[in-house]
Amino acid sequence: MSSSHTLLKYMRLIHLYIGVFISPALLFFAFTGALQTFSLHETSRGSNYKPPAWAVTLGQIHKKQTPVVPVRKATPPEKPAEKTGADKAAQEKPQPPTTGPQQAQSAAPKPSSDSAVPKPHNALPLKYFFLLVSIGLFVSTLSGIYMSYKYIRNRKLITALLVAGTVLPVLLTIN
C-alpha cells in the first residue's frame, strides 16, 4: 500500500474515533441549542411561562458549563413616591419662565412617529432555520454513530469511546 493510502486510512480512523468520542456532546448541544433558540429554558418578562427545571439546568450547562443556576432576585414593583411637605410646596409654587437651552428643547418640533421608528425584525424564520440545523446535526450525529457500528469491526473500542464521551462530561460537570 502506498504512503498516501496509509495516511488516508489512519486519517479516517482518527476521524471516526474522535467523532464517536465527541458525538454525545454534539447531541447535547444540538438538543439544548434547539431549546434555547425558542427560549424554552428561561422565563420572559410579562409571560406566565415557567420552564421545567431540567430545561433550565441543561441550558445553564450549555451556556455557562455549570449546572448551578443563579437565583435572580425578583424586582420589586414600582411604588409611587410619597410627597413630603417641601415637595408639595415646591410643586404649588409657580415656576418662572425658562430661557436658554431648555426653552429651545421644548420648542423643537417632535419627530413624527412613523419616520423615526425602525421596523421590528421578525426573528421567527431564522429561529425555524436554526431549529432545522439542530435537527440536522442531531440526525447526522446519530447516523454517524450507527455507521461506526455497522462498518467497523472493533465494536468494543467504539462502545468504549462512546461511553467515555458520555461519562467524562458528566463527571466534569458534577465536580
C-alpha positions in Angstrom: 0.0 0.0 0.0 1.3 3.5 -0.8 2.1 6.0 1.9 -0.9 8.3 0.8 -3.3 5.3 1.2 -1.9 4.5 4.6 -2.2 8.1 5.6 -5.8 8.3 4.4 -6.6 5.1 6.3 -5.3 6.5 9.5 -6.9 9.8 9.0 -10.3 8.0 8.5 -9.8 6.1 11.8 -8.8 9.2 13.7 -11.9 11.0 12.3 -14.0 8.0 13.3 -12.7 7.7 16.8 -12.8 11.5 17.5 -16.3 11.7 16.0 -17.6 8.8 18.2 -16.0 10.3 21.3 -17.5 13.8 20.8 -20.9 12.6 19.5 -22.6 12.7 22.9 -21.6 16.3 23.3 -22.8 17.1 19.7 -26.2 15.5 20.6 -26.3 17.5 23.8 -25.5 20.8 22.1 -27.9 20.2 19.2 -30.8 19.5 21.6 -30.1 22.3 24.1 -29.4 24.7 21.3 -32.9 24.0 19.9 -34.4 24.6 23.3 -32.5 27.9 23.6 -33.5 29.0 20.1 -37.1 29.3 21.3 -36.1 30.4 24.8 -37.7 27.3 26.3 -35.1 27.4 29.1 -35.9 30.8 30.6 -38.8 32.9 31.6 -39.5 36.2 30.0 -41.0 39.4 31.4 -44.7 39.6 31.2 -45.1 35.9 30.5 -46.6 33.3 32.7 -44.4 30.5 31.1 -42.3 28.6 33.7 -39.7 26.4 32.1 -39.1 22.9 33.5 -36.2 22.6 35.9 -34.4 20.1 33.6 -34.5 22.6 30.7 -33.1 25.4 32.9 -30.3 23.2 34.1 -29.4 21.9 30.6 -29.5 25.5 29.3 -27.2 26.6 32.1 -24.7 23.8 31.3 -24.9 24.7 27.6 -24.2 28.4 28.2 -22.1 28.5 31.4 -20.7 24.9 31.7 -22.2 24.6 35.2 -25.5 23.1 36.5 -25.7 25.8 39.1 -28.5 28.2 38.1 -28.1 31.6 39.8 -31.1 32.8 41.8 -32.4 36.0 40.5 -34.0 38.4 42.9 -37.4 39.5 41.8 -37.6 43.2 41.1 -39.9 44.9 43.5 -42.9 46.6 41.9 -42.5 50.3 41.5 -44.3 52.3 44.2 -45.2 55.9 43.7 -43.1 58.1 45.9 -44.9 59.9 48.7 -44.6 63.6 48.6 -43.2 65.5 51.6 -44.4 68.9 52.7 -41.4 70.6 50.9 -42.1 68.8 47.7 -45.8 69.8 47.8 -44.8 73.5 48.4 -42.3 73.4 45.5 -44.9 71.9 43.2 -47.5 74.5 44.1 -45.1 77.4 43.7 -45.3 79.0 40.2 -42.2 78.4 38.1 -40.5 81.3 36.3 -40.4 81.1 32.5 -37.4 79.3 31.2 -34.9 80.8 28.8 -31.9 79.3 27.1 -31.3 75.7 26.1 -34.3 74.3 28.0 -36.7 76.6 26.1 -35.1 75.6 22.8 -35.5 72.0 23.5 -39.2 72.3 24.4 -39.9 74.5 21.4 -38.3 72.0 19.0 -40.8 70.0 16.9 -41.3 66.4 17.8 -40.3 63.8 15.2 -43.2 62.1 13.5 -43.9 58.7 15.0 -43.7 56.7 11.8 -40.5 58.2 10.3 -38.1 57.5 13.3 -39.3 54.1 14.5 -37.4 51.3 12.9 -39.4 48.3 11.6 -39.2 45.4 14.1 -37.2 42.4 12.9 -39.2 39.1 12.6 -36.8 36.5 14.0 -39.1 33.6 13.6 -37.9 32.4 10.2 -34.3 32.4 11.4 -35.4 30.5 14.5 -37.0 27.9 12.3 -33.8 27.7 10.2 -31.7 27.1 13.4 -34.2 24.5 14.6 -33.7 22.7 11.3 -29.9 23.0 11.7 -30.2 21.5 15.2 -32.4 18.6 13.9 -29.9 18.0 11.1 -27.0 17.9 13.4 -28.8 15.6 15.7 -29.8 13.2 13.0 -26.4 13.4 11.3 -24.6 12.5 14.6 -27.0 9.6 15.2 -26.4 8.3 11.7 -22.6 8.6 12.2 -22.8 6.5 15.4 -24.9 3.9 13.5 -22.4 3.8 10.7 -19.5 3.5 13.1 -21.0 0.3 14.5 -22.1 -1.0 11.1 -18.8 -0.7 9.2 -16.1 -1.1 11.8 -15.1 -4.4 13.3 -13.8 -3.2 16.6 -17.2 -2.5 18.3 -15.7 -2.7 21.8 -13.5 0.3 21.1 -16.4 2.2 19.5 -18.5 1.5 22.6 -15.7 2.5 25.0 -15.2 5.8 23.2 -19.0 6.5 23.2 -19.3 5.7 26.9 -16.2 7.8 27.6 -17.6 10.7 25.6 -20.8 10.5 27.7 -19.4 9.9 31.1 -16.4 12.3 31.1 -18.5 15.5 30.6 -21.0 14.3 33.3 -18.2 13.7 35.7 -16.6 17.1 34.9 -20.0 18.8 35.4 -20.6 17.2 38.8 -17.1 18.1 40.2 
